[in-house]
């Protein structure tokens, strides 16, 4: 990782928390990301050098406010859905045409499931359609305030345009029961 790791190291408990974040980041495929004041959203991500890369925007996953944010809170979960660690993250947007974009955007595009078309076309679309490729880098103490809450964090389902009432199926003839 970068120099942030060295700044976070000091006490044995903090060392263990930093190691846990580093290990969880290496294995992450989905992260729960919340921008300050917003709900946590499940976002697919790609690990890269101790940080997570997330793409959002038109034709991709929705992550309102993430591209403009400077910090976020990331929660990583295990294979069975249990929370492993929550940590504060520094959000950095990668801009098309930079060395970082040229190196990392094709890597993220290659890992995207069900991508429409070749990787090069996907990267070009991200650059022109206003999609955001952001890097989430651990920043700060992952152990601070990382206790499980006493009350439930369950939220009511968000309204979605895809939810609609279903009709009874049409029957051409009468079905007899025995």
C-alpha positions in Angstrom: 0.0 0.0 0.0 1.0 3.6 0.2 2.3 5.8 3.1 -1.2 5.8 4.7 -0.5 2.3 6.0 2.7 3.4 7.8 0.8 6.3 9.4 -1.9 3.9 10.7 0.5 1.5 12.3 1.5 1.9 15.9 -0.4 -0.2 18.5 -0.8 -4.0 18.2 -4.6 -3.7 18.0 -4.3 -1.1 15.2 -1.7 -3.2 13.4 -4.2 -6.1 13.3 -7.0 -3.9 12.1 -4.8 -2.6 9.2 -3.8 -6.1 8.3 -7.4 -7.2 8.3 -8.4 -4.3 5.9 -5.5 -5.1 3.6 -6.4 -8.8 3.4 -10.1 -8.1 3.0 -9.4 -5.6 0.1 -7.3 -8.2 -1.7 -10.3 -10.6 -1.8 -13.1 -8.1 -2.4 -15.5 -8.4 -5.3 -18.4 -6.5 -3.8 -18.2 -3.6 -1.2 -20.9 -1.7 0.7 -20.0 1.9 0.1 -21.7 4.9 1.8 -21.0 8.5 0.9 -21.4 10.9 3.9 -25.1 11.2 4.6 -26.3 8.5 2.3 -27.2 4.8 2.6 -24.7 2.1 1.9 -24.9 0.6 -1.6 -23.5 -2.7 -2.8 -21.0 -2.0 -5.6 -18.9 -4.4 -7.5 -15.3 -3.5 -7.3 -11.8 -4.6 -8.4 -8.9 -4.7 -5.9 -5.7 -2.9 -7.0 -2.6 -2.2 -4.9 -4.3 -2.0 -1.5 -7.3 -0.1 -2.7 -10.6 -0.8 -4.5 -11.6 0.5 -8.0 -15.3 1.2 -8.6 -16.9 2.3 -11.8 -20.3 4.0 -11.9 -22.4 6.2 -14.2 -24.7 5.8 -17.3 -25.0 2.1 -18.3 -23.1 1.1 -15.1 -24.0 0.7 -11.4 -25.6 3.6 -9.6 -23.4 5.3 -6.9 -24.9 8.7 -6.3 -22.4 11.2 -5.0 -19.4 8.9 -5.1 -17.7 10.5 -8.0 -17.8 14.0 -6.3 -17.0 12.7 -2.8 -13.7 13.0 -1.1 -14.4 10.4 1.6 -16.6 7.4 2.0 -17.2 4.5 4.4 -16.6 1.0 3.1 -17.8 -2.3 4.6 -16.5 -5.6 3.3 -18.3 -8.8 4.0 -17.3 -12.5 3.9 -18.5 -15.3 1.8 -21.5 -15.9 4.0 -22.6 -12.3 4.3 -21.2 -11.5 7.7 -19.3 -8.2 8.0 -15.6 -8.5 8.2 -14.5 -4.9 8.5 -15.6 -1.3 8.0 -13.1 1.4 7.2 -13.0 5.1 6.2 -11.8 5.6 2.6 -10.3 8.4 0.6 -12.1 8.7 -2.7 -10.0 9.7 -5.8 -11.5 10.0 -9.2 -9.3 8.8 -12.1 -9.6 11.0 -15.2 -9.5 9.7 -18.7 -6.2 10.3 -20.5 -4.1 10.1 -17.4 -1.4 7.4 -16.8 -3.5 5.9 -14.0 -6.6 5.7 -16.2 -4.6 4.1 -19.1 -3.2 1.5 -16.7 -6.3 0.7 -14.6 -9.4 1.2 -16.7 -8.7 -1.8 -19.0 -8.1 -4.0 -15.9 -11.4 -3.0 -14.4 -13.2 -3.4 -17.8 -11.7 -6.9 -18.2 -13.2 -7.9 -14.8 -16.7 -6.6 -15.6 -19.2 -9.3 -16.0 -21.6 -9.3 -18.9 -19.7 -6.4 -20.5 -21.3 -5.2 -23.8 -18.6 -5.5 -26.4 -14.8 -5.6 -26.3 -12.8 -4.2 -23.4 -11.4 -1.3 -25.4 -14.9 -0.2 -26.5 -16.1 -0.3 -22.9 -13.1 1.8 -21.7 -13.8 4.3 -24.5 -17.5 4.4 -23.5 -16.6 5.1 -19.9 -14.4 8.0 -21.0 -17.0 9.6 -23.2 -20.3 8.9 -21.5 -19.5 10.5 -18.2 -18.8 7.4 -16.2 -16.7 7.7 -13.1 -13.8 5.4 -12.2 -12.9 6.0 -8.6 -10.2 4.6 -6.3 -11.2 3.9 -2.6 -8.1 3.9 -0.5 -8.1 3.1 3.2 -7.6 6.3 5.2 -7.7 6.4 9.0 -8.3 3.9 11.8 -10.6 1.0 10.8 -11.0 0.0 14.4 -12.4 3.4 15.5 -16.2 3.1 15.9 -16.2 -0.3 14.4 -18.5 -1.9 17.0 -21.7 -3.6 16.0 -24.7 -1.5 16.7 -27.3 -2.4 19.3 -30.3 -1.7 17.1 -31.1 -3.1 13.7 -29.7 -1.2 10.7 -32.4 -2.6 8.4 -33.9 0.0 6.0 -37.2 -0.2 4.2 -36.8 -1.2 0.5 -36.1 1.7 -1.8 -38.7 2.6 -4.4 -37.8 1.2 -7.9 -39.5 1.6 -11.2 -39.2 -2.1 -11.9 -41.6 -3.1 -9.1 -45.1 -3.6 -10.3 -48.2 -5.6 -9.4 -48.5 -9.0 -11.1 -51.7 -10.2 -12.7 -53.1 -13.6 -12.5 -52.1 -15.7 -15.5 -54.5 -16.1 -18.4 -56.1 -19.5 -18.7 -57.5 -20.7 -22.0 -59.5 -23.6 -20.5 -60.6 -24.7 -17.0 -58.3 -26.9 -15.0 -60.0 -29.7 -13.1 -58.8 -30.8 -9.8 -59.1 -34.3 -8.6 
